[in-house]
Amino acid sequence: MTDFRGIERASGVCGGEPRIAGTRIPVWVLVQARRLHTCDADILRIYSSLREEDLVNAWNYYQHHQDEIERQIRDNETA
């Protein structure tokens, strides 16, 4: 569990990585999409279950946990 609104983690879901609450969408996936120049509107279109608030929560989590999310991006790129 995390202390960030709208972000959850559970050992049996998405490998325990932080994700948008109630989904299987890890924060690192959204950060990587943004890094690849996908705008928020397109992210919301691609992940139709997400709301703008979910993206705000993801960006806030990333701001406070950059090292963790960067490591997850690296780990998943090399997997």
mmCIF file of the N, C-alpha and C atoms, coordinates in Angstrom:
data_MODEL
# 
_entry.id   MODEL 
# 
loop_
_atom_site.group_PDB 
_atom_site.id 
_atom_site.type_symbol 
_atom_site.label_atom_id 
_atom_site.label_alt_id 
_atom_site.label_comp_id 
_atom_site.label_asym_id 
_atom_site.label_entity_id 
_atom_site.label_seq_id 
_atom_site.pdbx_PDB_ins_code 
_atom_site.Cartn_x 
_atom_site.Cartn_y 
_atom_site.Cartn_z 
_atom_site.occupancy 
_atom_site.B_iso_or_equiv 
_atom_site.pdbx_formal_charge 
_atom_site.auth_seq_id 
_atom_site.auth_comp_id 
_atom_site.auth_asym_id 
_atom_site.auth_atom_id 
_atom_site.pdbx_PDB_model_num 
ATOM 1   N N  . MET A 1 1  ? 0.843   -1.191  0.000   1.00 0.00 ? 1  MET A N  1 
ATOM 2   C CA . MET A 1 1  ? 0.000   0.000   0.000   1.00 0.00 ? 1  MET A CA 1 
ATOM 3   C C  . MET A 1 1  ? 0.878   1.241   0.000   1.00 0.00 ? 1  MET A C  1 
ATOM 4   N N  . THR A 1 2  ? 0.416   2.305   -0.618  1.00 0.00 ? 2  THR A N  1 
ATOM 5   C CA . THR A 1 2  ? 1.164   3.550   -0.652  1.00 0.00 ? 2  THR A CA 1 
ATOM 6   C C  . THR A 1 2  ? 0.378   4.630   0.070   1.00 0.00 ? 2  THR A C  1 
ATOM 7   N N  . ASP A 1 3  ? 1.011   5.754   0.263   1.00 0.00 ? 3  ASP A N  1 
ATOM 8   C CA . ASP A 1 3  ? 0.333   6.873   0.903   1.00 0.00 ? 3  ASP A CA 1 
ATOM 9   C C  . ASP A 1 3  ? -0.055  7.934   -0.115  1.00 0.00 ? 3  ASP A C  1 
ATOM 10  N N  . PHE A 1 4  ? -0.138  7.559   -1.372  1.00 0.00 ? 4  PHE A N  1 
ATOM 11  C CA . PHE A 1 4  ? -0.508  8.500   -2.423  1.00 0.00 ? 4  PHE A CA 1 
ATOM 12  C C  . PHE A 1 4  ? -1.903  8.199   -2.921  1.00 0.00 ? 4  PHE A C  1 
ATOM 13  N N  . ARG A 1 5  ? -2.709  9.238   -2.929  1.00 0.00 ? 5  ARG A N  1 
ATOM 14  C CA . ARG A 1 5  ? -4.107  9.110   -3.361  1.00 0.00 ? 5  ARG A CA 1 
ATOM 15  C C  . ARG A 1 5  ? -4.183  8.499   -4.757  1.00 0.00 ? 5  ARG A C  1 
ATOM 16  N N  . GLY A 1 6  ? -5.044  7.501   -4.889  1.00 0.00 ? 6  GLY A N  1 
ATOM 17  C CA . GLY A 1 6  ? -5.311  6.911   -6.192  1.00 0.00 ? 6  GLY A CA 1 
ATOM 18  C C  . GLY A 1 6  ? -4.257  5.937   -6.682  1.00 0.00 ? 6  GLY A C  1 
ATOM 19  N N  . ILE A 1 7  ? -3.247  5.659   -5.866  1.00 0.00 ? 7  ILE A N  1 
ATOM 20  C CA . ILE A 1 7  ? -2.192  4.729   -6.244  1.00 0.00 ? 7  ILE A CA 1 
ATOM 21  C C  . ILE A 1 7  ? -2.203  3.580   -5.240  1.00 0.00 ? 7  ILE A C  1 
ATOM 22  N N  . GLU A 1 8  ? -2.144  2.352   -5.775  1.00 0.00 ? 8  GLU A N  1 
ATOM 23  C CA . GLU A 1 8  ? -2.139  1.165   -4.920  1.00 0.00 ? 8  GLU A CA 1 
ATOM 24  C C  . GLU A 1 8  ? -0.974  0.271   -5.308  1.00 0.00 ? 8  GLU A C  1 
ATOM 25  N N  . ARG A 1 9  ? -0.662  -0.625  -4.411  1.00 0.00 ? 9  ARG A N  1 
ATOM 26  C CA . ARG A 1 9  ? 0.248   -1.716  -4.734  1.00 0.00 ? 9  ARG A CA 1 
ATOM 27  C C  . ARG A 1 9  ? -0.162  -2.915  -3.897  1.00 0.00 ? 9  ARG A C  1 
ATOM 28  N N  . ALA A 1 10 ? -0.068  -4.083  -4.515  1.00 0.00 ? 10 ALA A N  1 
ATOM 29  C CA . ALA A 1 10 ? -0.361  -5.341  -3.838  1.00 0.00 ? 10 ALA A CA 1 
ATOM 30  C C  . ALA A 1 10 ? 0.575   -6.388  -4.427  1.00 0.00 ? 10 ALA A C  1 
ATOM 31  N N  . SER A 1 11 ? 1.128   -7.215  -3.592  1.00 0.00 ? 11 SER A N  1 
ATOM 32  C CA . SER A 1 11 ? 2.148   -8.160  -4.047  1.00 0.00 ? 11 SER A CA 1 
ATOM 33  C C  . SER A 1 11 ? 1.663   -9.056  -5.182  1.00 0.00 ? 11 SER A C  1 
ATOM 34  N N  . GLY A 1 12 ? 0.394   -9.377  -5.243  1.00 0.00 ? 12 GLY A N  1 
ATOM 35  C CA . GLY A 1 12 ? -0.106  -10.266 -6.282  1.00 0.00 ? 12 GLY A CA 1 
ATOM 36  C C  . GLY A 1 12 ? -0.630  -9.577  -7.533  1.00 0.00 ? 12 GLY A C  1 
ATOM 37  N N  . VAL A 1 13 ? -0.479  -8.275  -7.619  1.00 0.00 ? 13 VAL A N  1 
ATOM 38  C CA . VAL A 1 13 ? -1.005  -7.534  -8.771  1.00 0.00 ? 13 VAL A CA 1 
ATOM 39  C C  . VAL A 1 13 ? 0.120   -6.720  -9.393  1.00 0.00 ? 13 VAL A C  1 
ATOM 40  N N  . CYS A 1 14 ? 0.371   -6.922  -10.667 1.00 0.00 ? 14 CYS A N  1 
ATOM 41  C CA . CYS A 1 14 ? 1.404   -6.179  -11.407 1.00 0.00 ? 14 CYS A CA 1 
ATOM 42  C C  . CYS A 1 14 ? 2.766   -6.269  -10.712 1.00 0.00 ? 14 CYS A C  1 
ATOM 43  N N  . GLY A 1 15 ? 3.052   -7.431  -10.150 1.00 0.00 ? 15 GLY A N  1 
ATOM 44  C CA . GLY A 1 15 ? 4.345   -7.630  -9.506  1.00 0.00 ? 15 GLY A CA 1 
ATOM 45  C C  . GLY A 1 15 ? 4.586   -6.732  -8.305  1.00 0.00 ? 15 GLY A C  1 
ATOM 46  N N  . GLY A 1 16 ? 3.523   -6.186  -7.743  1.00 0.00 ? 16 GLY A N  1 
ATOM 47  C CA . GLY A 1 16 ? 3.665   -5.312  -6.585  1.00 0.00 ? 16 GLY A CA 1 
ATOM 48  C C  . GLY A 1 16 ? 4.051   -3.887  -6.927  1.00 0.00 ? 16 GLY A C  1 
ATOM 49  N N  . GLU A 1 17 ? 4.134   -3.575  -8.224  1.00 0.00 ? 17 GLU A N  1 
ATOM 50  C CA . GLU A 1 17 ? 4.487   -2.219  -8.633  1.00 0.00 ? 17 GLU A CA 1 
ATOM 51  C C  . GLU A 1 17 ? 3.323   -1.269  -8.374  1.00 0.00 ? 17 GLU A C  1 
ATOM 52  N N  . PRO A 1 18 ? 3.613   0.005   -8.093  1.00 0.00 ? 18 PRO A N  1 
ATOM 53  C CA . PRO A 1 18 ? 2.528   0.969   -7.888  1.00 0.00 ? 18 PRO A CA 1 
ATOM 54  C C  . PRO A 1 18 ? 1.705   1.102   -9.165  1.00 0.00 ? 18 PRO A C  1 
ATOM 55  N N  . ARG A 1 19 ? 0.391   1.139   -8.988  1.00 0.00 ? 19 ARG A N  1 
ATOM 56  C CA . ARG A 1 19 ? -0.513  1.185   -10.137 1.00 0.00 ? 19 ARG A CA 1 
ATOM 57  C C  . ARG A 1 19 ? -1.690  2.080   -9.807  1.00 0.00 ? 19 ARG A C  1 
ATOM 58  N N  . ILE A 1 20 ? -2.412  2.445   -10.837 1.00 0.00 ? 20 ILE A N  1 
ATOM 59  C CA . ILE A 1 20 ? -3.624  3.235   -10.648 1.00 0.00 ? 20 ILE A CA 1 
ATOM 60  C C  . ILE A 1 20 ? -4.625  2.364   -9.898  1.00 0.00 ? 20 ILE A C  1 
ATOM 61  N N  . ALA A 1 21 ? -5.190  2.902   -8.829  1.00 0.00 ? 21 ALA A N  1 
ATOM 62  C CA . ALA A 1 21 ? -6.121  2.152   -7.985  1.00 0.00 ? 21 ALA A CA 1 
ATOM 63  C C  . ALA A 1 21 ? -7.250  1.552   -8.813  1.00 0.00 ? 21 ALA A C  1 
ATOM 64  N N  . GLY A 1 22 ? -7.527  0.282   -8.543  1.00 0.00 ? 22 GLY A N  1 
ATOM 65  C CA . GLY A 1 22 ? -8.619  -0.407  -9.210  1.00 0.00 ? 22 GLY A CA 1 
ATOM 66  C C  . GLY A 1 22 ? -8.316  -0.850  -10.626 1.00 0.00 ? 22 GLY A C  1 
ATOM 67  N N  . THR A 1 23 ? -7.046  -0.721  -11.045 1.00 0.00 ? 23 THR A N  1 
ATOM 68  C CA . THR A 1 23 ? -6.662  -1.134  -12.399 1.00 0.00 ? 23 THR A CA 1 
ATOM 69  C C  . THR A 1 23 ? -5.419  -2.010  -12.320 1.00 0.00 ? 23 THR A C  1 
ATOM 70  N N  . ARG A 1 24 ? -4.986  -2.450  -13.474 1.00 0.00 ? 24 ARG A N  1 
ATOM 71  C CA . ARG A 1 24 ? -3.719  -3.163  -13.604 1.00 0.00 ? 24 ARG A CA 1 
ATOM 72  C C  . ARG A 1 24 ? -2.758  -2.321  -14.444 1.00 0.00 ? 24 ARG A C  1 
ATOM 73  N N  . ILE A 1 25 ? -2.866  -1.014  -14.326 1.00 0.00 ? 25 ILE A N  1 
ATOM 74  C CA . ILE A 1 25 ? -2.034  -0.089  -15.103 1.00 0.00 ? 25 ILE A CA 1 
ATOM 75  C C  . ILE A 1 25 ? -0.968  0.500   -14.183 1.00 0.00 ? 25 ILE A C  1 
ATOM 76  N N  . PRO A 1 26 ? 0.289   0.025   -14.316 1.00 0.00 ? 26 PRO A N  1 
ATOM 77  C CA . PRO A 1 26 ? 1.359   0.538   -13.466 1.00 0.00 ? 26 PRO A CA 1 
ATOM 78  C C  . PRO A 1 26 ? 1.694   1.998   -13.788 1.00 0.00 ? 26 PRO A C  1 
ATOM 79  N N  . VAL A 1 27 ? 2.122   2.708   -12.766 1.00 0.00 ? 27 VAL A N  1 
ATOM 80  C CA . VAL A 1 27 ? 2.533   4.112   -12.951 1.00 0.00 ? 27 VAL A CA 1 
ATOM 81  C C  . VAL A 1 27 ? 3.649   4.203   -13.981 1.00 0.00 ? 27 VAL A C  1 
ATOM 82  N N  . TRP A 1 28 ? 4.595   3.259   -13.959 1.00 0.00 ? 28 TRP A N  1 
ATOM 83  C CA . TRP A 1 28 ? 5.733   3.366   -14.875 1.00 0.00 ? 28 TRP A CA 1 
ATOM 84  C C  . TRP A 1 28 ? 5.281   3.326   -16.338 1.00 0.00 ? 28 TRP A C  1 
ATOM 85  N N  . VAL A 1 29 ? 4.207   2.603   -16.642 1.00 0.00 ? 29 VAL A N  1 
ATOM 86  C CA . VAL A 1 29 ? 3.703   2.530   -18.021 1.00 0.00 ? 29 VAL A CA 1 
ATOM 87  C C  . VAL A 1 29 ? 3.239   3.915   -18.479 1.00 0.00 ? 29 VAL A C  1 
ATOM 88  N N  . LEU A 1 30 ? 2.543   4.612   -17.601 1.00 0.00 ? 30 LEU A N  1 
ATOM 89  C CA . LEU A 1 30 ? 2.056   5.951   -17.943 1.00 0.00 ? 30 LEU A CA 1 
ATOM 90  C C  . LEU A 1 30 ? 3.205   6.940   -18.071 1.00 0.00 ? 30 LEU A C  1 
ATOM 91  N N  . VAL A 1 31 ? 4.179   6.848   -17.182 1.00 0.00 ? 31 VAL A N  1 
ATOM 92  C CA . VAL A 1 31 ? 5.344   7.735   -17.257 1.00 0.00 ? 31 VAL A CA 1 
ATOM 93  C C  . VAL A 1 31 ? 6.100   7.484   -18.553 1.00 0.00 ? 31 VAL A C  1 
ATOM 94  N N  . GLN A 1 32 ? 6.270   6.233   -18.910 1.00 0.00 ? 32 GLN A N  1 
ATOM 95  C CA . GLN A 1 32 ? 6.980   5.908   -20.148 1.00 0.00 ? 32 GLN A CA 1 
ATOM 96  C C  . GLN A 1 32 ? 6.202   6.403   -21.368 1.00 0.00 ? 32 GLN A C  1 
ATOM 97  N N  . ALA A 1 33 ? 4.891   6.289   -21.352 1.00 0.00 ? 33 ALA A N  1 
ATOM 98  C CA . ALA A 1 33 ? 4.076   6.793   -22.466 1.00 0.00 ? 33 ALA A CA 1 
ATOM 99  C C  . ALA A 1 33 ? 4.275   8.295   -22.622 1.00 0.00 ? 33 ALA A C  1 
ATOM 100 N N  . ARG A 1 34 ? 4.259   8.996   -21.515 1.00 0.00 ? 34 ARG A N  1 
ATOM 101 C CA . ARG A 1 34 ? 4.460   10.447  -21.567 1.00 0.00 ? 34 ARG A CA 1 
ATOM 102 C C  . ARG A 1 34 ? 5.863   10.780  -22.073 1.00 0.00 ? 34 ARG A C  1 
ATOM 103 N N  . ARG A 1 35 ? 6.843   10.015  -21.634 1.00 0.00 ? 35 ARG A N  1 
ATOM 104 C CA . ARG A 1 35 ? 8.221   10.212  -22.081 1.00 0.00 ? 35 ARG A CA 1 
ATOM 105 C C  . ARG A 1 35 ? 8.340   10.033  -23.595 1.00 0.00 ? 35 ARG A C  1 
ATOM 106 N N  . LEU A 1 36 ? 7.500   9.163   -24.135 1.00 0.00 ? 36 LEU A N  1 
ATOM 107 C CA . LEU A 1 36 ? 7.492   8.915   -25.585 1.00 0.00 ? 36 LEU A CA 1 
ATOM 108 C C  . LEU A 1 36 ? 6.576   9.893   -26.323 1.00 0.00 ? 36 LEU A C  1 
ATOM 109 N N  . HIS A 1 37 ? 6.271   10.999  -25.653 1.00 0.00 ? 37 HIS A N  1 
ATOM 110 C CA . HIS A 1 37 ? 5.513   12.117  -26.222 1.00 0.00 ? 37 HIS A CA 1 
ATOM 111 C C  . HIS A 1 37 ? 4.048   11.804  -26.482 1.00 0.00 ? 37 HIS A C  1 
ATOM 112 N N  . THR A 1 38 ? 3.488   10.891  -25.698 1.00 0.00 ? 38 THR A N  1 
ATOM 113 C CA . THR A 1 38 ? 2.050   10.651  -25.765 1.00 0.00 ? 38 THR A CA 1 
ATOM 114 C C  . THR A 1 38 ? 1.390   11.663  -24.835 1.00 0.00 ? 38 THR A C  1 
ATOM 115 N N  . CYS A 1 39 ? 0.497   12.467  -25.383 1.00 0.00 ? 39 CYS A N  1 
ATOM 116 C CA . CYS A 1 39 ? -0.151  13.492  -24.564 1.00 0.00 ? 39 CYS A CA 1 
ATOM 117 C C  . CYS A 1 39 ? -1.198  12.847  -23.654 1.00 0.00 ? 39 CYS A C  1 
ATOM 118 N N  . ASP A 1 40 ? -1.576  13.582  -22.626 1.00 0.00 ? 40 ASP A N  1 
ATOM 119 C CA . ASP A 1 40 ? -2.550  13.058  -21.667 1.00 0.00 ? 40 ASP A CA 1 
ATOM 120 C C  . ASP A 1 40 ? -3.854  12.658  -22.341 1.00 0.00 ? 40 ASP A C  1 
ATOM 121 N N  . ALA A 1 41 ? -4.313  13.453  -23.294 1.00 0.00 ? 41 ALA A N  1 
ATOM 122 C CA . ALA A 1 41 ? -5.574  13.136  -23.986 1.00 0.00 ? 41 ALA A CA 1 
ATOM 123 C C  . ALA A 1 41 ? -5.475  11.784  -24.696 1.00 0.00 ? 41 ALA A C  1 
ATOM 124 N N  . ASP A 1 42 ? -4.335  11.508  -25.307 1.00 0.00 ? 42 ASP A N  1 
ATOM 125 C CA . ASP A 1 42 ? -4.164  10.219  -25.983 1.00 0.00 ? 42 ASP A CA 1 
ATOM 126 C C  . ASP A 1 42 ? -4.045  9.077   -24.976 1.00 0.00 ? 42 ASP A C  1 
ATOM 127 N N  . ILE A 1 43 ? -3.371  9.316   -23.855 1.00 0.00 ? 43 ILE A N  1 
ATOM 128 C CA . ILE A 1 43 ? -3.288  8.285   -22.818 1.00 0.00 ? 43 ILE A CA 1 
ATOM 129 C C  . ILE A 1 43 ? -4.697  7.939   -22.331 1.00 0.00 ? 43 ILE A C  1 
ATOM 130 N N  . LEU A 1 44 ? -5.520  8.951   -22.114 1.00 0.00 ? 44 LEU A N  1 
ATOM 131 C CA . LEU A 1 44 ? -6.892  8.715   -21.660 1.00 0.00 ? 44 LEU A CA 1 
ATOM 132 C C  . LEU A 1 44 ? -7.720  7.993   -22.720 1.00 0.00 ? 44 LEU A C  1 
ATOM 133 N N  . ARG A 1 45 ? -7.430  8.249   -23.971 1.00 0.00 ? 45 ARG A N  1 
ATOM 134 C CA . ARG A 1 45 ? -8.136  7.541   -25.045 1.00 0.00 ? 45 ARG A CA 1 
ATOM 135 C C  . ARG A 1 45 ? -7.690  6.086   -25.107 1.00 0.00 ? 45 ARG A C  1 
ATOM 136 N N  . ILE A 1 46 ? -6.393  5.845   -24.978 1.00 0.00 ? 46 ILE A N  1 
ATOM 137 C CA . ILE A 1 46 ? -5.847  4.488   -25.039 1.00 0.00 ? 46 ILE A CA 1 
ATOM 138 C C  . ILE A 1 46 ? -6.309  3.665   -23.839 1.00 0.00 ? 46 ILE A C  1 
ATOM 139 N N  . TYR A 1 47 ? -6.250  4.269   -22.666 1.00 0.00 ? 47 TYR A N  1 
ATOM 140 C CA . TYR A 1 47 ? -6.677  3.603   -21.423 1.00 0.00 ? 47 TYR A CA 1 
ATOM 141 C C  . TYR A 1 47 ? -8.019  4.216   -21.019 1.00 0.00 ? 47 TYR A C  1 
ATOM 142 N N  . SER A 1 48 ? -9.074  3.769   -21.665 1.00 0.00 ? 48 SER A N  1 
ATOM 143 C CA . SER A 1 48 ? -10.383 4.417   -21.527 1.00 0.00 ? 48 SER A CA 1 
ATOM 144 C C  . SER A 1 48 ? -10.972 4.321   -20.116 1.00 0.00 ? 48 SER A C  1 
ATOM 145 N N  . SER A 1 49 ? -10.440 3.436   -19.285 1.00 0.00 ? 49 SER A N  1 
ATOM 146 C CA . SER A 1 49 ? -10.949 3.343   -17.914 1.00 0.00 ? 49 SER A CA 1 
ATOM 147 C C  . SER A 1 49 ? -10.348 4.420   -17.003 1.00 0.00 ? 49 SER A C  1 
ATOM 148 N N  . LEU A 1 50 ? -9.320  5.113   -17.469 1.00 0.00 ? 50 LEU A N  1 
ATOM 149 C CA . LEU A 1 50 ? -8.674  6.145   -16.661 1.00 0.00 ? 50 LEU A CA 1 
ATOM 150 C C  . LEU A 1 50 ? -9.395  7.471   -16.761 1.00 0.00 ? 50 LEU A C  1 
ATOM 151 N N  . ARG A 1 51 ? -9.222  8.269   -15.707 1.00 0.00 ? 51 ARG A N  1 
ATOM 152 C CA . ARG A 1 51 ? -9.748  9.633   -15.668 1.00 0.00 ? 51 ARG A CA 1 
ATOM 153 C C  . ARG A 1 51 ? -8.573  10.593  -15.549 1.00 0.00 ? 51 ARG A C  1 
ATOM 154 N N  . GLU A 1 52 ? -8.816  11.850  -15.798 1.00 0.00 ? 52 GLU A N  1 
ATOM 155 C CA . GLU A 1 52 ? -7.758  12.857  -15.667 1.00 0.00 ? 52 GLU A CA 1 
ATOM 156 C C  . GLU A 1 52 ? -7.138  12.812  -14.276 1.00 0.00 ? 52 GLU A C  1 
ATOM 157 N N  . GLU A 1 53 ? -7.975  12.623  -13.271 1.00 0.00 ? 53 GLU A N  1 
ATOM 158 C CA . GLU A 1 53 ? -7.493  12.559  -11.896 1.00 0.00 ? 53 GLU A CA 1 
ATOM 159 C C  . GLU A 1 53 ? -6.470  11.428  -11.709 1.00 0.00 ? 53 GLU A C  1 
ATOM 160 N N  . ASP A 1 54 ? -6.667  10.321  -12.419 1.00 0.00 ? 54 ASP A N  1 
ATOM 161 C CA . ASP A 1 54 ? -5.721  9.207   -12.332 1.00 0.00 ? 54 ASP A CA 1 
ATOM 162 C C  . ASP A 1 54 ? -4.342  9.615   -12.840 1.00 0.00 ? 54 ASP A C  1 
ATOM 163 N N  . LEU A 1 55 ? -4.325  10.386  -13.918 1.00 0.00 ? 55 LEU A N  1 
ATOM 164 C CA . LEU A 1 55 ? -3.045  10.849  -14.448 1.00 0.00 ? 55 LEU A CA 1 
ATOM 165 C C  . LEU A 1 55 ? -2.385  11.832  -13.493 1.00 0.00 ? 55 LEU A C  1 
ATOM 166 N N  . VAL A 1 56 ? -3.154  12.719  -12.915 1.00 0.00 ? 56 VAL A N  1 
ATOM 167 C CA . VAL A 1 56 ? -2.608  13.656  -11.920 1.00 0.00 ? 56 VAL A CA 1 
ATOM 168 C C  . VAL A 1 56 ? -1.981  12.864  -10.776 1.00 0.00 ? 56 VAL A C  1 
ATOM 169 N N  . ASN A 1 57 ? -2.670  11.829  -10.319 1.00 0.00 ? 57 ASN A N  1 
ATOM 170 C CA . ASN A 1 57 ? -2.137  11.001  -9.240  1.00 0.00 ? 57 ASN A CA 1 
ATOM 171 C C  . ASN A 1 57 ? -0.850  10.292  -9.667  1.00 0.00 ? 57 ASN A C  1 
ATOM 172 N N  . ALA A 1 58 ? -0.815  9.794   -10.891 1.00 0.00 ? 58 ALA A N  1 
ATOM 173 C CA . ALA A 1 58 ? 0.388   9.117   -11.390 1.00 0.00 ? 58 ALA A CA 1 
ATOM 174 C C  . ALA A 1 58 ? 1.561   10.084  -11.477 1.00 0.00 ? 58 ALA A C  1 
ATOM 175 N N  . TRP A 1 59 ? 1.335   11.279  -12.004 1.00 0.00 ? 59 TRP A N  1 
ATOM 176 C CA . TRP A 1 59 ? 2.428   12.254  -12.141 1.00 0.00 ? 59 TRP A CA 1 
ATOM 177 C C  . TRP A 1 59 ? 2.920   12.686  -10.756 1.00 0.00 ? 59 TRP A C  1 
ATOM 178 N N  . ASN A 1 60 ? 2.008   12.824  -9.813  1.00 0.00 ? 60 ASN A N  1 
ATOM 179 C CA . ASN A 1 60 ? 2.378   13.182  -8.441  1.00 0.00 ? 60 ASN A CA 1 
ATOM 180 C C  . ASN A 1 60 ? 3.222   12.066  -7.811  1.00 0.00 ? 60 ASN A C  1 
ATOM 181 N N  . TYR A 1 61 ? 2.793   10.830  -7.999  1.00 0.00 ? 61 TYR A N  1 
ATOM 182 C CA . TYR A 1 61 ? 3.561   9.709   -7.456  1.00 0.00 ? 61 TYR A CA 1 
ATOM 183 C C  . TYR A 1 61 ? 4.963   9.698   -8.060  1.00 0.00 ? 61 TYR A C  1 
ATOM 184 N N  . TYR A 1 62 ? 5.039   9.873   -9.368  1.00 0.00 ? 62 TYR A N  1 
ATOM 185 C CA . TYR A 1 62 ? 6.344   9.876   -10.041 1.00 0.00 ? 62 TYR A CA 1 
ATOM 186 C C  . TYR A 1 62 ? 7.243   10.990  -9.501  1.00 0.00 ? 62 TYR A C  1 
ATOM 187 N N  . GLN A 1 63 ? 6.683   12.157  -9.294  1.00 0.00 ? 63 GLN A N  1 
ATOM 188 C CA . GLN A 1 63 ? 7.470   13.272  -8.764  1.00 0.00 ? 63 GLN A CA 1 
ATOM 189 C C  . GLN A 1 63 ? 8.155   12.911  -7.460  1.00 0.00 ? 63 GLN A C  1 
ATOM 190 N N  . HIS A 1 64 ? 7.501   12.138  -6.636  1.00 0.00 ? 64 HIS A N  1 
ATOM 191 C CA . HIS A 1 64 ? 8.023   11.804  -5.312  1.00 0.00 ? 64 HIS A CA 1 
ATOM 192 C C  . HIS A 1 64 ? 8.779   10.478  -5.272  1.00 0.00 ? 64 HIS A C  1 
ATOM 193 N N  . HIS A 1 65 ? 8.710   9.698   -6.349  1.00 0.00 ? 65 HIS A N  1 
ATOM 194 C CA . HIS A 1 65 ? 9.353   8.376   -6.387  1.00 0.00 ? 65 HIS A CA 1 
ATOM 195 C C  . HIS A 1 65 ? 10.068  8.149   -7.724  1.00 0.00 ? 65 HIS A C  1 
ATOM 196 N N  . GLN A 1 66 ? 10.758  9.157   -8.204  1.00 0.00 ? 66 GLN A N  1 
ATOM 197 C CA . GLN A 1 66 ? 11.392  9.062   -9.526  1.00 0.00 ? 66 GLN A CA 1 
ATOM 198 C C  . GLN A 1 66 ? 12.362  7.889   -9.634  1.00 0.00 ? 66 GLN A C  1 
ATOM 199 N N  . ASP A 1 67 ? 13.203  7.690   -8.635  1.00 0.00 ? 67 ASP A N  1 
ATOM 200 C CA . ASP A 1 67 ? 14.186  6.605   -8.705  1.00 0.00 ? 67 ASP A CA 1 
ATOM 201 C C  . ASP A 1 67 ? 13.505  5.248   -8.849  1.00 0.00 ? 67 ASP A C  1 
ATOM 202 N N  . GLU A 1 68 ? 12.456  5.032   -8.075  1.00 0.00 ? 68 GLU A N  1 
ATOM 203 C CA . GLU A 1 68 ? 11.716  3.761   -8.140  1.00 0.00 ? 68 GLU A CA 1 
ATOM 204 C C  . GLU A 1 68 ? 11.118  3.547   -9.527  1.00 0.00 ? 68 GLU A C  1 
ATOM 205 N N  . ILE A 1 69 ? 10.449  4.564   -10.057 1.00 0.00 ? 69 ILE A N  1 
ATOM 206 C CA . ILE A 1 69 ? 9.782   4.432   -11.351 1.00 0.00 ? 69 ILE A CA 1 
ATOM 207 C C  . ILE A 1 69 ? 10.811  4.284   -12.472 1.00 0.00 ? 69 ILE A C  1 
ATOM 208 N N  . GLU A 1 70 ? 11.899  5.029   -12.411 1.00 0.00 ? 70 GLU A N  1 
ATOM 209 C CA . GLU A 1 70 ? 12.958  4.901   -13.421 1.00 0.00 ? 70 GLU A CA 1 
ATOM 210 C C  . GLU A 1 70 ? 13.525  3.477   -13.417 1.00 0.00 ? 70 GLU A C  1 
ATOM 211 N N  . ARG A 1 71 ? 13.712  2.898   -12.244 1.00 0.00 ? 71 ARG A N  1 
ATOM 212 C CA . ARG A 1 71 ? 14.213  1.525   -12.142 1.00 0.00 ? 71 ARG A CA 1 
ATOM 213 C C  . ARG A 1 71 ? 13.208  0.551   -12.772 1.00 0.00 ? 71 ARG A C  1 
ATOM 214 N N  . GLN A 1 72 ? 11.916  0.762   -12.523 1.00 0.00 ? 72 GLN A N  1 
ATOM 215 C CA . GLN A 1 72 ? 10.897  -0.113  -13.095 1.00 0.00 ? 72 GLN A CA 1 
ATOM 216 C C  . GLN A 1 72 ? 10.874  0.003   -14.621 1.00 0.00 ? 72 GLN A C  1 
ATOM 217 N N  . ILE A 1 73 ? 11.043  1.194   -15.134 1.00 0.00 ? 73 ILE A N  1 
ATOM 218 C CA . ILE A 1 73 ? 11.098  1.373   -16.590 1.00 0.00 ? 73 ILE A CA 1 
ATOM 219 C C  . ILE A 1 73 ? 12.290  0.616   -17.146 1.00 0.00 ? 73 ILE A C  1 
ATOM 220 N N  . ARG A 1 74 ? 13.469  0.786   -16.537 1.00 0.00 ? 74 ARG A N  1 
ATOM 221 C CA . ARG A 1 74 ? 14.666  0.062   -17.006 1.00 0.00 ? 74 ARG A CA 1 
ATOM 222 C C  . ARG A 1 74 ? 14.462  -1.452  -16.933 1.00 0.00 ? 74 ARG A C  1 
ATOM 223 N N  . ASP A 1 75 ? 13.951  -1.918  -15.810 1.00 0.00 ? 75 ASP A N  1 
ATOM 224 C CA . ASP A 1 75 ? 13.747  -3.359  -15.630 1.00 0.00 ? 75 ASP A CA 1 
ATOM 225 C C  . ASP A 1 75 ? 12.798  -3.921  -16.676 1.00 0.00 ? 75 ASP A C  1 
ATOM 226 N N  . ASN A 1 76 ? 11.760  -3.192  -16.992 1.00 0.00 ? 76 ASN A N  1 
ATOM 227 C CA . ASN A 1 76 ? 10.782  -3.685  -17.965 1.00 0.00 ? 76 ASN A CA 1 
ATOM 228 C C  . ASN A 1 76 ? 11.252  -3.545  -19.401 1.00 0.00 ? 76 ASN A C  1 
ATOM 229 N N  . GLU A 1 77 ? 12.145  -2.612  -19.676 1.00 0.00 ? 77 GLU A N  1 
ATOM 230 C CA . GLU A 1 77 ? 12.713  -2.498  -21.027 1.00 0.00 ? 77 GLU A CA 1 
ATOM 231 C C  . GLU A 1 77 ? 13.663  -3.639  -21.319 1.00 0.00 ? 77 GLU A C  1 
ATOM 232 N N  . THR A 1 78 ? 14.350  -4.122  -20.301 1.00 0.00 ? 78 THR A N  1 
ATOM 233 C CA . THR A 1 78 ? 15.335  -5.184  -20.513 1.00 0.00 ? 78 THR A CA 1 
ATOM 234 C C  . THR A 1 78 ? 14.748  -6.581  -20.318 1.00 0.00 ? 78 THR A C  1 
ATOM 235 N N  . ALA A 1 79 ? 13.492  -6.654  -19.906 1.00 0.00 ? 79 ALA A N  1 
ATOM 236 C CA . ALA A 1 79 ? 12.865  -7.967  -19.652 1.00 0.00 ? 79 ALA A CA 1 
ATOM 237 C C  . ALA A 1 79 ? 12.531  -8.677  -20.953 1.00 0.00 ? 79 ALA A C  1 
# 
